Amino acid sequence: MRIEQIGDKTRCEKLLENREIFRAAYRLFRKTFRLTFQDFMDMNLSLLTLEPKLEIFKFDDWLHSKYGQYENEGLSMFGVLKKNYGEEIALKVKELI
């Protein structure tokens, strides 16, 4: 198995450095939505960027199951998150995109 270098560090080392970012995403989803972030994480993009990334279409489907067709009310994903969970949560989720 070949370990890819990113600058002076391997991908594994860089991923370990970012573990707190992943933990924060897991805590956000558990505390806010009572969901497991892993169920909504885009694994390929997360491994590519070495940061937690949200599988946006899957999360959007979950939001629709909970809040209906919010686009008909003129709301975006950000808007429905802000309306129901507050701007701080909406911004944190936006960082995962």
Biopython code that builds the backbone (N, CA, C, O; Angstrom):
import numpy as np
from Bio.PDB.StructureBuilder import StructureBuilder

atoms = [
    (1, "MET", "N", (0.840, -1.183, 0.000)),
    (1, "MET", "CA", (0.000, 0.000, 0.000)),
    (1, "MET", "C", (0.877, 1.236, 0.000)),
    (1, "MET", "O", (1.810, 1.349, 0.795)),
    (2, "ARG", "N", (0.579, 2.140, -0.876)),
    (2, "ARG", "CA", (1.357, 3.367, -0.995)),
    (2, "ARG", "C", (0.719, 4.467, -0.160)),
    (2, "ARG", "O", (-0.489, 4.682, -0.248)),
    (3, "ILE", "N", (1.498, 5.158, 0.638)),
    (3, "ILE", "CA", (1.004, 6.254, 1.452)),
    (3, "ILE", "C", (1.354, 7.559, 0.740)),
    (3, "ILE", "O", (2.524, 7.884, 0.539)),
    (4, "GLU", "N", (0.329, 8.285, 0.371)),
    (4, "GLU", "CA", (0.506, 9.518, -0.395)),
    (4, "GLU", "C", (0.984, 10.655, 0.508)),
    (4, "GLU", "O", (0.490, 10.836, 1.622)),
    (5, "GLN", "N", (1.938, 11.404, 0.010)),
    (5, "GLN", "CA", (2.455, 12.557, 0.738)),
    (5, "GLN", "C", (1.659, 13.811, 0.386)),
    (5, "GLN", "O", (1.312, 14.030, -0.774)),
    (6, "ILE", "N", (1.374, 14.621, 1.387)),
    (6, "ILE", "CA", (0.779, 15.943, 1.203)),
    (6, "ILE", "C", (1.740, 16.908, 1.865)),
    (6, "ILE", "O", (1.758, 17.037, 3.090)),
    (7, "GLY", "N", (2.528, 17.577, 1.067)),
    (7, "GLY", "CA", (3.579, 18.419, 1.630)),
    (7, "GLY", "C", (4.550, 17.556, 2.387)),
    (7, "GLY", "O", (5.113, 16.614, 1.830)),
    (8, "ASP", "N", (4.759, 17.866, 3.665)),
    (8, "ASP", "CA", (5.680, 17.101, 4.502)),
    (8, "ASP", "C", (4.987, 15.962, 5.255)),
    (8, "ASP", "O", (5.645, 15.217, 5.981)),
    (9, "LYS", "N", (3.674, 15.818, 5.093)),
    (9, "LYS", "CA", (2.933, 14.840, 5.883)),
    (9, "LYS", "C", (2.224, 13.836, 4.990)),
    (9, "LYS", "O", (1.915, 14.118, 3.832)),
    (10, "THR", "N", (1.975, 12.669, 5.544)),
    (10, "THR", "CA", (1.197, 11.664, 4.824)),
    (10, "THR", "C", (-0.283, 12.000, 4.999)),
    (10, "THR", "O", (-0.648, 12.780, 5.879)),
    (11, "ARG", "N", (-1.123, 11.413, 4.165)),
    (11, "ARG", "CA", (-2.579, 11.620, 4.269)),
    (11, "ARG", "C", (-3.077, 11.146, 5.638)),
    (11, "ARG", "O", (-3.948, 11.779, 6.235)),
    (12, "CYS", "N", (-2.534, 10.047, 6.130)),
    (12, "CYS", "CA", (-2.951, 9.525, 7.435)),
    (12, "CYS", "C", (-2.634, 10.515, 8.551)),
    (12, "CYS", "O", (-3.462, 10.750, 9.432)),
    (13, "GLU", "N", (-1.446, 11.087, 8.514)),
    (13, "GLU", "CA", (-1.070, 12.071, 9.534)),
    (13, "GLU", "C", (-1.975, 13.294, 9.475)),
    (13, "GLU", "O", (-2.401, 13.815, 10.507)),
    (14, "LYS", "N", (-2.260, 13.741, 8.276)),
    (14, "LYS", "CA", (-3.125, 14.907, 8.102)),
    (14, "LYS", "C", (-4.546, 14.610, 8.578)),
    (14, "LYS", "O", (-5.189, 15.461, 9.193)),
    (15, "LEU", "N", (-5.029, 13.415, 8.296)),
    (15, "LEU", "CA", (-6.357, 13.009, 8.743)),
    (15, "LEU", "C", (-6.424, 12.976, 10.271)),
    (15, "LEU", "O", (-7.412, 13.408, 10.865)),
    (16, "LEU", "N", (-5.375, 12.467, 10.894)),
    (16, "LEU", "CA", (-5.323, 12.438, 12.362)),
    (16, "LEU", "C", (-5.305, 13.849, 12.946)),
    (16, "LEU", "O", (-5.910, 14.099, 13.989)),
    (17, "GLU", "N", (-4.618, 14.760, 12.284)),
    (17, "GLU", "CA", (-4.604, 16.150, 12.741)),
    (17, "GLU", "C", (-6.003, 16.764, 12.707)),
    (17, "GLU", "O", (-6.329, 17.623, 13.527)),
    (18, "ASN", "N", (-6.824, 16.323, 11.764)),
    (18, "ASN", "CA", (-8.164, 16.886, 11.586)),
    (18, "ASN", "C", (-9.243, 16.144, 12.368)),
    (18, "ASN", "O", (-10.430, 16.403, 12.174)),
    (19, "ARG", "N", (-8.854, 15.234, 13.241)),
    (19, "ARG", "CA", (-9.850, 14.427, 13.942)),
    (19, "ARG", "C", (-10.818, 15.269, 14.770)),
    (19, "ARG", "O", (-11.974, 14.880, 14.930)),
    (20, "GLU", "N", (-10.383, 16.404, 15.298)),
    (20, "GLU", "CA", (-11.291, 17.257, 16.081)),
    (20, "GLU", "C", (-12.386, 17.857, 15.204)),
    (20, "GLU", "O", (-13.508, 18.066, 15.665)),
    (21, "ILE", "N", (-12.067, 18.133, 13.956)),
    (21, "ILE", "CA", (-13.075, 18.656, 13.023)),
    (21, "ILE", "C", (-14.141, 17.587, 12.774)),
    (21, "ILE", "O", (-15.332, 17.891, 12.716)),
    (22, "PHE", "N", (-13.708, 16.344, 12.630)),
    (22, "PHE", "CA", (-14.656, 15.241, 12.447)),
    (22, "PHE", "C", (-15.500, 15.049, 13.705)),
    (22, "PHE", "O", (-16.711, 14.848, 13.611)),
    (23, "ARG", "N", (-14.882, 15.107, 14.862)),
    (23, "ARG", "CA", (-15.629, 14.961, 16.121)),
    (23, "ARG", "C", (-16.674, 16.061, 16.266)),
    (23, "ARG", "O", (-17.786, 15.807, 16.729)),
    (24, "ALA", "N", (-16.320, 17.279, 15.873)),
    (24, "ALA", "CA", (-17.270, 18.395, 15.967)),
    (24, "ALA", "C", (-18.483, 18.146, 15.069)),
    (24, "ALA", "O", (-19.611, 18.446, 15.460)),
    (25, "ALA", "N", (-18.263, 17.603, 13.877)),
    (25, "ALA", "CA", (-19.374, 17.295, 12.974)),
    (25, "ALA", "C", (-20.262, 16.206, 13.578)),
    (25, "ALA", "O", (-21.488, 16.297, 13.512)),
    (26, "TYR", "N", (-19.649, 15.183, 14.162)),
    (26, "TYR", "CA", (-20.421, 14.115, 14.802)),
    (26, "TYR", "C", (-21.248, 14.663, 15.971)),
    (26, "TYR", "O", (-22.421, 14.321, 16.118)),
    (27, "ARG", "N", (-20.630, 15.515, 16.801)),
    (27, "ARG", "CA", (-21.356, 16.104, 17.940)),
    (27, "ARG", "C", (-22.503, 16.981, 17.456)),
    (27, "ARG", "O", (-23.600, 16.929, 18.011)),
    (28, "LEU", "N", (-22.256, 17.787, 16.422)),
    (28, "LEU", "CA", (-23.290, 18.666, 15.878)),
    (28, "LEU", "C", (-24.518, 17.859, 15.465)),
    (28, "LEU", "O", (-25.642, 18.210, 15.825)),
    (29, "PHE", "N", (-24.312, 16.795, 14.722)),
    (29, "PHE", "CA", (-25.438, 15.997, 14.236)),
    (29, "PHE", "C", (-26.134, 15.246, 15.370)),
    (29, "PHE", "O", (-27.360, 15.130, 15.376)),
    (30, "ARG", "N", (-25.374, 14.745, 16.310)),
    (30, "ARG", "CA", (-25.967, 14.008, 17.426)),
    (30, "ARG", "C", (-26.797, 14.931, 18.316)),
    (30, "ARG", "O", (-27.930, 14.599, 18.664)),
    (31, "LYS", "N", (-26.247, 16.075, 18.683)),
    (31, "LYS", "CA", (-26.938, 16.985, 19.608)),
    (31, "LYS", "C", (-28.077, 17.742, 18.933)),
    (31, "LYS", "O", (-29.130, 17.940, 19.538)),
    (32, "THR", "N", (-27.879, 18.161, 17.705)),
    (32, "THR", "CA", (-28.870, 19.006, 17.043)),
    (32, "THR", "C", (-29.990, 18.204, 16.401)),
    (32, "THR", "O", (-31.167, 18.497, 16.606)),
    (33, "PHE", "N", (-29.628, 17.203, 15.633)),
    (33, "PHE", "CA", (-30.617, 16.482, 14.834)),
    (33, "PHE", "C", (-30.948, 15.091, 15.387)),
    (33, "PHE", "O", (-31.855, 14.427, 14.887)),
    (34, "ARG", "N", (-30.217, 14.650, 16.413)),
    (34, "ARG", "CA", (-30.355, 13.287, 16.938)),
    (34, "ARG", "C", (-30.085, 12.259, 15.839)),
    (34, "ARG", "O", (-30.764, 11.238, 15.735)),
    (35, "LEU", "N", (-29.080, 12.557, 15.030)),
    (35, "LEU", "CA", (-28.661, 11.712, 13.912)),
    (35, "LEU", "C", (-27.181, 11.404, 14.041)),
    (35, "LEU", "O", (-26.456, 12.076, 14.775)),
    (36, "THR", "N", (-26.745, 10.398, 13.329)),
    (36, "THR", "CA", (-25.329, 10.062, 13.261)),
    (36, "THR", "C", (-24.755, 10.690, 12.002)),
    (36, "THR", "O", (-25.231, 10.412, 10.901)),
    (37, "PHE", "N", (-23.738, 11.533, 12.148)),
    (37, "PHE", "CA", (-23.155, 12.203, 10.994)),
    (37, "PHE", "C", (-22.658, 11.202, 9.960)),
    (37, "PHE", "O", (-22.732, 11.456, 8.758)),
    (38, "GLN", "N", (-22.162, 10.085, 10.418)),
    (38, "GLN", "CA", (-21.633, 9.067, 9.506)),
    (38, "GLN", "C", (-22.666, 8.661, 8.458)),
    (38, "GLN", "O", (-22.308, 8.336, 7.326)),
    (39, "ASP", "N", (-23.946, 8.679, 8.832)),
    (39, "ASP", "CA", (-25.007, 8.317, 7.887)),
    (39, "ASP", "C", (-25.172, 9.351, 6.775)),
    (39, "ASP", "O", (-25.775, 9.060, 5.742)),
    (40, "PHE", "N", (-24.643, 10.548, 6.982)),
    (40, "PHE", "CA", (-24.798, 11.635, 6.017)),
    (40, "PHE", "C", (-23.456, 12.135, 5.466)),
    (40, "PHE", "O", (-23.413, 13.103, 4.707)),
    (41, "MET", "N", (-22.382, 11.480, 5.846)),
    (41, "MET", "CA", (-21.055, 11.920, 5.413)),
    (41, "MET", "C", (-20.743, 11.403, 4.010)),
    (41, "MET", "O", (-20.963, 10.232, 3.701)),
    (42, "ASP", "N", (-20.237, 12.283, 3.182)),
    (42, "ASP", "CA", (-19.755, 11.896, 1.850)),
    (42, "ASP", "C", (-18.342, 11.361, 2.056)),
    (42, "ASP", "O", (-17.382, 12.125, 2.157)),
    (43, "MET", "N", (-18.233, 10.044, 2.117)),
    (43, "MET", "CA", (-16.959, 9.413, 2.450)),
    (43, "MET", "C", (-15.862, 9.734, 1.434)),
    (43, "MET", "O", (-14.732, 10.040, 1.817)),
    (44, "ASN", "N", (-16.186, 9.667, 0.157)),
    (44, "ASN", "CA", (-15.168, 9.922, -0.869)),
    (44, "ASN", "C", (-14.646, 11.347, -0.798)),
    (44, "ASN", "O", (-13.436, 11.569, -0.831)),
    (45, "LEU", "N", (-15.542, 12.305, -0.702)),
    (45, "LEU", "CA", (-15.121, 13.700, -0.635)),
    (45, "LEU", "C", (-14.388, 13.988, 0.672)),
    (45, "LEU", "O", (-13.433, 14.765, 0.689)),
    (46, "SER", "N", (-14.826, 13.370, 1.762)),
    (46, "SER", "CA", (-14.156, 13.549, 3.056)),
    (46, "SER", "C", (-12.729, 13.016, 3.005)),
    (46, "SER", "O", (-11.809, 13.647, 3.526)),
    (47, "LEU", "N", (-12.542, 11.859, 2.379)),
    (47, "LEU", "CA", (-11.192, 11.298, 2.265)),
    (47, "LEU", "C", (-10.320, 12.123, 1.325)),
    (47, "LEU", "O", (-9.110, 12.235, 1.525)),
    (48, "LEU", "N", (-10.933, 12.690, 0.313)),
    (48, "LEU", "CA", (-10.189, 13.518, -0.633)),
    (48, "LEU", "C", (-9.732, 14.824, 0.005)),
    (48, "LEU", "O", (-8.584, 15.233, -0.165)),
    (49, "THR", "N", (-10.637, 15.482, 0.744)),
    (49, "THR", "CA", (-10.326, 16.784, 1.338)),
    (49, "THR", "C", (-9.736, 16.672, 2.743)),
    (49, "THR", "O", (-9.191, 17.639, 3.275)),
    (50, "LEU", "N", (-9.852, 15.470, 3.345)),
    (50, "LEU", "CA", (-9.399, 15.221, 4.722)),
    (50, "LEU", "C", (-10.163, 16.063, 5.736)),
    (50, "LEU", "O", (-9.653, 16.387, 6.808)),
    (51, "GLU", "N", (-11.403, 16.411, 5.374)),
    (51, "GLU", "CA", (-12.313, 17.142, 6.251)),
    (51, "GLU", "C", (-13.687, 16.499, 6.133)),
    (51, "GLU", "O", (-14.001, 15.901, 5.103)),
    (52, "PRO", "N", (-14.517, 16.611, 7.176)),
    (52, "PRO", "CA", (-15.856, 16.037, 7.078)),
    (52, "PRO", "C", (-16.682, 16.795, 6.041)),
    (52, "PRO", "O", (-16.769, 18.023, 6.078)),
    (53, "LYS", "N", (-17.282, 16.055, 5.126)),
    (53, "LYS", "CA", (-18.122, 16.651, 4.088)),
    (53, "LYS", "C", (-19.479, 15.973, 4.093)),
    (53, "LYS", "O", (-19.583, 14.754, 4.229)),
    (54, "LEU", "N", (-20.501, 16.771, 3.944)),
    (54, "LEU", "CA", (-21.874, 16.311, 3.995)),
    (54, "LEU", "C", (-22.338, 15.822, 2.633)),
    (54, "LEU", "O", (-22.092, 16.468, 1.614)),
    (55, "GLU", "N", (-23.007, 14.683, 2.623)),
    (55, "GLU", "CA", (-23.663, 14.202, 1.414)),
    (55, "GLU", "C", (-24.976, 14.988, 1.303)),
    (55, "GLU", "O", (-26.001, 14.604, 1.867)),
    (56, "ILE", "N", (-24.914, 16.076, 0.575)),
    (56, "ILE", "CA", (-25.961, 17.093, 0.585)),
    (56, "ILE", "C", (-27.322, 16.570, 0.138)),
    (56, "ILE", "O", (-28.340, 16.954, 0.715)),
    (57, "PHE", "N", (-27.367, 15.716, -0.860)),
    (57, "PHE", "CA", (-28.661, 15.226, -1.343)),
    (57, "PHE", "C", (-29.332, 14.320, -0.314)),
    (57, "PHE", "O", (-30.553, 14.353, -0.159)),
    (58, "LYS", "N", (-28.554, 13.530, 0.373)),
    (58, "LYS", "CA", (-29.111, 12.656, 1.410)),
    (58, "LYS", "C", (-29.643, 13.485, 2.577)),
    (58, "LYS", "O", (-30.713, 13.199, 3.112)),
    (59, "PHE", "N", (-28.889, 14.515, 2.968)),
    (59, "PHE", "CA", (-29.339, 15.383, 4.057)),
    (59, "PHE", "C", (-30.574, 16.185, 3.629)),
    (59, "PHE", "O", (-31.487, 16.391, 4.428)),
    (60, "ASP", "N", (-30.601, 16.627, 2.398)),
    (60, "ASP", "CA", (-31.757, 17.348, 1.871)),
    (60, "ASP", "C", (-32.999, 16.450, 1.896)),
    (60, "ASP", "O", (-34.090, 16.912, 2.232)),
    (61, "ASP", "N", (-32.842, 15.185, 1.546)),
    (61, "ASP", "CA", (-33.964, 14.240, 1.617)),
    (61, "ASP", "C", (-34.480, 14.116, 3.046)),
    (61, "ASP", "O", (-35.688, 14.064, 3.275)),
    (62, "TRP", "N", (-33.557, 14.068, 4.004)),
    (62, "TRP", "CA", (-33.963, 13.978, 5.404)),
    (62, "TRP", "C", (-34.719, 15.241, 5.820)),
    (62, "TRP", "O", (-35.747, 15.159, 6.492)),
    (63, "LEU", "N", (-34.205, 16.414, 5.417)),
    (63, "LEU", "CA", (-34.891, 17.667, 5.748)),
    (63, "LEU", "C", (-36.300, 17.694, 5.147)),
    (63, "LEU", "O", (-37.248, 18.141, 5.793)),
    (64, "HIS", "N", (-36.429, 17.212, 3.908)),
    (64, "HIS", "CA", (-37.754, 17.173, 3.279)),
    (64, "HIS", "C", (-38.693, 16.217, 4.027)),
    (64, "HIS", "O", (-39.884, 16.499, 4.159)),
    (65, "SER", "N", (-38.171, 15.110, 4.506)),
    (65, "SER", "CA", (-39.023, 14.175, 5.241)),
    (65, "SER", "C", (-39.509, 14.793, 6.548)),
    (65, "SER", "O", (-40.581, 14.445, 7.044)),
    (66, "LYS", "N", (-38.731, 15.696, 7.093)),
    (66, "LYS", "CA", (-39.076, 16.328, 8.369)),
    (66, "LYS", "C", (-39.896, 17.616, 8.198)),
    (66, "LYS", "O", (-40.801, 17.886, 8.988)),
    (67, "TYR", "N", (-39.573, 18.412, 7.158)),
    (67, "TYR", "CA", (-40.188, 19.738, 7.001)),
    (67, "TYR", "C", (-40.972, 19.917, 5.707)),
    (67, "TYR", "O", (-41.441, 21.018, 5.419)),
    (68, "GLY", "N", (-41.118, 18.863, 4.932)),
    (68, "GLY", "CA", (-41.888, 18.956, 3.698)),
    (68, "GLY", "C", (-41.135, 19.687, 2.591)),
    (68, "GLY", "O", (-39.915, 19.842, 2.640)),
    (69, "GLN", "N", (-41.883, 20.124, 1.611)),
    (69, "GLN", "CA", (-41.298, 20.817, 0.448)),
    (69, "GLN", "C", (-41.079, 22.297, 0.787)),
    (69, "GLN", "O", (-41.830, 23.162, 0.336)),
    (70, "TYR", "N", (-40.060, 22.570, 1.572)),
    (70, "TYR", "CA", (-39.808, 23.927, 2.047)),
    (70, "TYR", "C", (-39.469, 24.901, 0.921)),
    (70, "TYR", "O", (-39.582, 26.114, 1.100)),
    (71, "GLU", "N", (-39.059, 24.390, -0.223)),
    (71, "GLU", "CA", (-38.790, 25.275, -1.362)),
    (71, "GLU", "C", (-40.065, 25.988, -1.800)),
    (71, "GLU", "O", (-40.007, 27.110, -2.304)),
    (72, "ASN", "N", (-41.225, 25.339, -1.608)),
    (72, "ASN", "CA", (-42.505, 25.959, -1.971)),
    (72, "ASN", "C", (-42.802, 27.180, -1.112)),
    (72, "ASN", "O", (-43.598, 28.038, -1.494)),
    (73, "GLU", "N", (-42.163, 27.254, 0.043)),
    (73, "GLU", "CA", (-42.302, 28.397, 0.934)),
    (73, "GLU", "C", (-41.209, 29.438, 0.679)),
    (73, "GLU", "O", (-41.101, 30.432, 1.397)),
    (74, "GLY", "N", (-40.400, 29.191, -0.358)),
    (74, "GLY", "CA", (-39.314, 30.110, -0.685)),
    (74, "GLY", "C", (-38.074, 29.915, 0.172)),
    (74, "GLY", "O", (-37.206, 30.786, 0.209)),
    (75, "LEU", "N", (-37.979, 28.783, 0.862)),
    (75, "LEU", "CA", (-36.835, 28.532, 1.733)),
    (75, "LEU", "C", (-35.810, 27.628, 1.043)),
    (75, "LEU", "O", (-36.169, 26.694, 0.325)),
    (76, "SER", "N", (-34.558, 27.917, 1.272)),
    (76, "SER", "CA", (-33.464, 27.044, 0.845)),
    (76, "SER", "C", (-33.155, 26.095, 1.995)),
    (76, "SER", "O", (-33.770, 26.172, 3.059)),
    (77, "MET", "N", (-32.209, 25.209, 1.775)),
    (77, "MET", "CA", (-31.763, 24.333, 2.858)),
    (77, "MET", "C", (-31.256, 25.186, 4.022)),
    (77, "MET", "O", (-31.587, 24.926, 5.179)),
    (78, "PHE", "N", (-30.461, 26.196, 3.713)),
    (78, "PHE", "CA", (-29.951, 27.098, 4.740)),
    (78, "PHE", "C", (-31.112, 27.770, 5.468)),
    (78, "PHE", "O", (-31.101, 27.888, 6.693)),
    (79, "GLY", "N", (-32.114, 28.210, 4.703)),
    (79, "GLY", "CA", (-33.258, 28.894, 5.291)),
    (79, "GLY", "C", (-34.057, 28.021, 6.236)),
    (79, "GLY", "O", (-34.456, 28.470, 7.310)),
    (80, "VAL", "N", (-34.291, 26.786, 5.851)),
    (80, "VAL", "CA", (-35.059, 25.889, 6.723)),
    (80, "VAL", "C", (-34.251, 25.525, 7.973)),
    (80, "VAL", "O", (-34.817, 25.366, 9.055)),
    (81, "LEU", "N", (-32.941, 25.395, 7.825)),
    (81, "LEU", "CA", (-32.101, 25.139, 9.003)),
    (81, "LEU", "C", (-32.112, 26.345, 9.936)),
    (81, "LEU", "O", (-32.241, 26.194, 11.151)),
    (82, "LYS", "N", (-31.979, 27.530, 9.375)),
    (82, "LYS", "CA", (-31.976, 28.757, 10.179)),
    (82, "LYS", "C", (-33.310, 28.932, 10.906)),
    (82, "LYS", "O", (-33.342, 29.285, 12.085)),
    (83, "LYS", "N", (-34.399, 28.685, 10.198)),
    (83, "LYS", "CA", (-35.747, 28.842, 10.778)),
    (83, "LYS", "C", (-35.975, 27.874, 11.934)),
    (83, "LYS", "O", (-36.567, 28.247, 12.947)),
    (84, "ASN", "N", (-35.513, 26.641, 11.789)),
    (84, "ASN", "CA", (-35.826, 25.614, 12.776)),
    (84, "ASN", "C", (-34.742, 25.367, 13.822)),
    (84, "ASN", "O", (-35.033, 24.847, 14.899)),
    (85, "TYR", "N", (-33.493, 25.733, 13.517)),
    (85, "TYR", "CA", (-32.390, 25.428, 14.437)),
    (85, "TYR", "C", (-31.533, 26.651, 14.776)),
    (85, "TYR", "O", (-30.680, 26.582, 15.661)),
    (86, "GLY", "N", (-31.751, 27.749, 14.088)),
    (86, "GLY", "CA", (-30.975, 28.952, 14.351)),
    (86, "GLY", "C", (-29.850, 29.142, 13.348)),
    (86, "GLY", "O", (-29.409, 28.199, 12.691)),
    (87, "GLU", "N", (-29.400, 30.380, 13.249)),
    (87, "GLU", "CA", (-28.384, 30.729, 12.261)),
    (87, "GLU", "C", (-27.039, 30.050, 12.536)),
    (87, "GLU", "O", (-26.341, 29.663, 11.599)),
    (88, "GLU", "N", (-26.676, 29.904, 13.798)),
    (88, "GLU", "CA", (-25.395, 29.276, 14.132)),
    (88, "GLU", "C", (-25.329, 27.835, 13.609)),
    (88, "GLU", "O", (-24.317, 27.427, 13.038)),
    (89, "ILE", "N", (-26.388, 27.081, 13.800)),
    (89, "ILE", "CA", (-26.428, 25.690, 13.313)),
    (89, "ILE", "C", (-26.415, 25.677, 11.794)),
    (89, "ILE", "O", (-25.706, 24.875, 11.187)),
    (90, "ALA", "N", (-27.195, 26.560, 11.171)),
    (90, "ALA", "CA", (-27.230, 26.628, 9.709)),
    (90, "ALA", "C", (-25.837, 26.903, 9.149)),
    (90, "ALA", "O", (-25.442, 26.307, 8.147)),
    (91, "LEU", "N", (-25.098, 27.795, 9.787)),
    (91, "LEU", "CA", (-23.738, 28.107, 9.332)),
    (91, "LEU", "C", (-22.793, 26.925, 9.528)),
    (91, "LEU", "O", (-21.936, 26.665, 8.684)),
    (92, "LYS", "N", (-22.948, 26.211, 10.637)),
    (92, "LYS", "CA", (-22.089, 25.034, 10.879)),
    (92, "LYS", "C", (-22.340, 23.949, 9.847)),
    (92, "LYS", "O", (-21.398, 23.314, 9.373)),
    (93, "VAL", "N", (-23.608, 23.729, 9.492)),
    (93, "VAL", "CA", (-23.926, 22.732, 8.480)),
    (93, "VAL", "C", (-23.387, 23.196, 7.126)),
    (93, "VAL", "O", (-22.876, 22.392, 6.347)),
    (94, "LYS", "N", (-23.503, 24.485, 6.854)),
    (94, "LYS", "CA", (-22.989, 25.033, 5.580)),
    (94, "LYS", "C", (-21.483, 24.800, 5.443)),
    (94, "LYS", "O", (-20.988, 24.588, 4.336)),
    (95, "GLU", "N", (-20.757, 24.837, 6.553)),
    (95, "GLU", "CA", (-19.315, 24.581, 6.525)),
    (95, "GLU", "C", (-18.992, 23.139, 6.113)),
    (95, "GLU", "O", (-17.888, 22.858, 5.644)),
    (96, "LEU", "N", (-19.946, 22.238, 6.287)),
    (96, "LEU", "CA", (-19.739, 20.829, 5.940)),
    (96, "LEU", "C", (-20.002, 20.534, 4.457)),
    (96, "LEU", "O", (-19.770, 19.421, 3.986)),
    (97, "ILE", "N", (-20.480, 21.528, 3.744)),
    (97, "ILE", "CA", (-20.813, 21.347, 2.318)),
    (97, "ILE", "C", (-19.585, 21.629, 1.476)),
    (97, "ILE", "O", (-19.642, 21.536, 0.250)),
]
sb = StructureBuilder()
sb.init_structure("model")
sb.init_model(0)
sb.init_chain("A")
sb.init_seg("    ")
for serial, (resi, resn, name, xyz) in enumerate(atoms, 1):
    if name == "N":
        sb.init_residue(resn, " ", resi, " ")
    sb.init_atom(name, np.array(xyz, "f"), 0.0, 1.0, " ", f" {name:<3s}", serial, name[0])
structure = sb.get_structure()
